[in-house]
Amino acid sequence: MPIHGLRHTHAVLLLESGATMKFVQERLGHKNITITSDVYSHISEKLENSSVDGYEDYMNSLMS
């Protein structure tokens, strides 16, 4: 696996484990957080499901 593939996997695993986008940006050395979020925020089904679940839980808490 090329080094870029390892870097990419590392970033995704960090995000899936709950690391903030800011932490991942600094860890990868991106000058701008937009680069990090554009590349990594939409690539993981686990991240998407987690975001949807979190939103759903929050909305349910408002309704109770």
C-alpha angles and dihedrals in degrees: 000000000000118000090249089059091053091048091050092048091048092053093049092048090050091053093045090052090056103264114152121250088242091057092049091048091054093043092053093042096238111164093212127039089218090071091053096046094044092053103036112025099076103039103082125073088199090058092049093048092046091052093049092047091049092050091047092050091049093050091048090052090054091052096050 
